[in-house]
């Protein structure tokens, strides 16, 4: 836009004077491009809308502290970019925590997946991928709630071997069982 400096002065002055008309013009002027910018980071319409609206609301609240000669376009786009990054960091933490919760429920044997034939089938498919001894060790751990020492004694193998079998079985299951499907079931979406 060729008049960015002139428009920025007009918008900045209007914001400082708490002009709703100027704020609405600013919003209408920048929103479409800023929304597309946020969407390109988030790939989610609702989150992009929320972030852009939050940035504009923050701009309105902090209008008095805008520096002289501020480039509003850069200011708005930078604020949106940082808000998108913060949102993505938050999502990674939440997703990681949810996946760990689901894994702990399954691997502790407290997840009642028997009620869902589809999920039970997917778990059976994953279990079928395991070598026989690994599968037997894991079944004793989950279904019979046996400890490492009990499993080792019953199968005539060392506790270290039991640990290795369980660790490798979990790795195989994590790799092959779609965590998204489990999460959707746990939170009642499917």
C-alpha positions in Angstrom: 0.0 0.0 0.0 1.5 3.3 -1.0 0.0 5.5 1.7 1.0 3.3 4.7 2.8 6.1 6.5 -0.1 8.6 6.0 -2.7 6.0 7.0 -0.6 4.9 10.0 -0.5 8.4 11.3 -4.3 8.8 10.8 -5.0 5.4 12.5 -2.5 6.0 15.3 -3.9 9.4 16.1 -7.5 8.0 15.9 -6.6 5.1 18.2 -5.1 7.4 20.8 -8.2 9.6 20.7 -10.3 6.4 21.2 -12.2 6.9 18.0 -14.4 3.9 17.3 -14.8 4.9 13.7 -11.0 5.0 13.1 -10.6 1.6 14.9 -13.3 0.1 12.7 -11.6 1.5 9.6 -8.3 0.1 10.8 -9.8 -3.3 11.4 -11.5 -3.4 8.1 -8.4 -2.3 6.3 -6.0 -4.8 7.9 -8.2 -7.7 8.9 -8.3 -9.7 5.6 -4.6 -9.8 5.1 -3.7 -10.4 8.8 -6.3 -13.2 9.0 -4.7 -14.9 6.0 -1.3 -14.4 7.6 -2.5 -16.1 10.8 -4.2 -18.8 9.0 -1.1 -19.6 7.1 0.6 -20.4 10.4 -2.2 -22.2 12.2 -4.2 -23.8 9.4 -7.3 -23.4 11.6 -10.0 -20.8 10.8 -11.3 -20.4 14.3 -7.8 -20.1 16.0 -6.7 -17.6 13.3 -9.8 -15.5 13.8 -9.4 -15.6 17.6 -5.8 -14.5 17.5 -6.4 -11.7 15.0 -9.3 -10.4 17.1 -7.2 -10.6 20.3 -4.4 -8.6 18.6 -6.8 -5.9 17.5 -8.4 -5.8 21.0 -4.9 -5.5 22.5 -4.1 -2.7 20.1 -7.2 -0.9 21.2 -6.4 -1.3 24.9 -2.8 -0.2 24.4 -3.3 2.6 21.9 -2.1 5.2 24.3 1.3 3.6 24.5 1.9 3.3 20.7 5.2 5.0 19.9 5.2 8.0 17.5 5.7 7.1 13.9 4.9 3.4 14.5 4.4 1.3 11.3 1.0 -0.2 12.2 1.2 -2.8 9.5 4.5 -4.1 10.8 3.2 -3.8 14.4 0.0 -5.8 13.8 1.7 -8.5 11.7 4.5 -8.9 14.2 2.0 -9.2 17.1 -0.1 -11.8 15.1 3.1 -13.8 14.3 4.1 -13.9 17.9 0.6 -14.8 19.0 0.6 -17.7 16.5 3.9 -18.9 17.7 2.7 -18.9 21.3 -0.4 -20.7 20.3 1.5 -23.4 18.4 3.9 -23.9 21.4 0.8 -24.3 23.7 -0.7 -26.8 21.3 2.5 -28.9 21.2 2.6 -29.0 25.0 -1.1 -29.9 25.3 -0.9 -32.6 22.6 2.2 -34.1 24.2 0.5 -34.2 27.6 -2.7 -35.8 26.1 -0.7 -38.4 24.3 1.2 -39.3 27.4 -2.0 -39.6 29.4 -3.6 -41.9 26.8 -0.4 -44.1 26.6 -0.3 -44.3 30.4 -4.0 -45.4 30.5 -3.5 -48.0 27.9 -0.2 -49.3 29.2 -1.4 -49.4 32.8 -4.3 -51.5 31.8 -6.9 -49.1 33.2 -8.2 -48.0 29.8 -11.4 -49.9 29.1 -10.9 -50.3 25.4 -12.9 -53.6 25.4 -16.1 -51.5 25.1 -15.1 -50.3 21.6 -14.7 -53.0 19.1 -13.0 -50.7 16.6 -10.3 -49.7 19.1 -10.0 -53.3 20.3 -9.4 -54.4 16.7 -6.7 -51.7 16.2 -4.9 -52.8 19.4 -5.1 -56.4 18.4 -3.6 -55.5 15.1 -0.7 -53.8 16.9 -0.3 -56.7 19.3 -0.1 -59.1 16.3 2.9 -57.1 15.0 4.9 -58.0 18.1 7.2 -61.0 18.2 5.6 -63.9 20.2 7.6 -63.5 23.4 7.2 -59.7 23.4 3.5 -60.0 23.0 3.3 -62.6 25.8 5.3 -60.4 28.2 3.1 -57.4 27.4 -0.2 -59.4 27.8 1.0 -60.7 31.2 1.9 -57.1 32.2 -1.4 -55.5 31.1 -4.0 -58.2 31.3 -2.7 -60.1 34.3 -1.2 -57.0 36.0 2.0 -59.0 36.7 5.2 -57.3 37.8 8.5 -57.8 36.0 9.7 -60.3 38.6 6.5 -62.4 38.2 6.7 -62.3 34.4 10.4 -63.3 34.5 9.7 -66.2 36.8 6.7 -67.4 34.8 8.5 -67.2 31.4 11.9 -68.3 32.7 13.7 -65.1 31.5 15.5 -62.3 33.3 13.8 -59.2 34.6 16.1 -57.2 32.3 14.7 -59.1 29.3 11.1 -58.4 30.5 11.9 -54.7 30.7 13.4 -54.8 27.2 10.4 -56.6 25.8 8.0 -54.2 27.3 9.9 -51.2 26.2 10.1 -52.4 22.6 6.5 -53.5 22.6 5.4 -50.0 23.7 7.6 -48.5 21.0 5.9 -50.6 18.4 2.4 -49.8 19.7 3.1 -46.1 19.8 4.4 -46.2 16.2 1.5 -48.2 14.9 -1.5 -47.3 17.0 -2.9 -44.0 15.8 -2.8 -41.8 18.9 -5.3 -39.4 17.4 -7.9 -42.2 17.3 -7.3 -43.0 20.9 -7.5 -39.4 22.0 -10.8 -39.0 20.1 -12.2 -42.0 21.9 -11.0 -41.0 25.3 -12.5 -37.6 25.1 -15.8 -39.0 23.6 -15.5 -37.4 20.2 -16.0 -40.8 18.3 
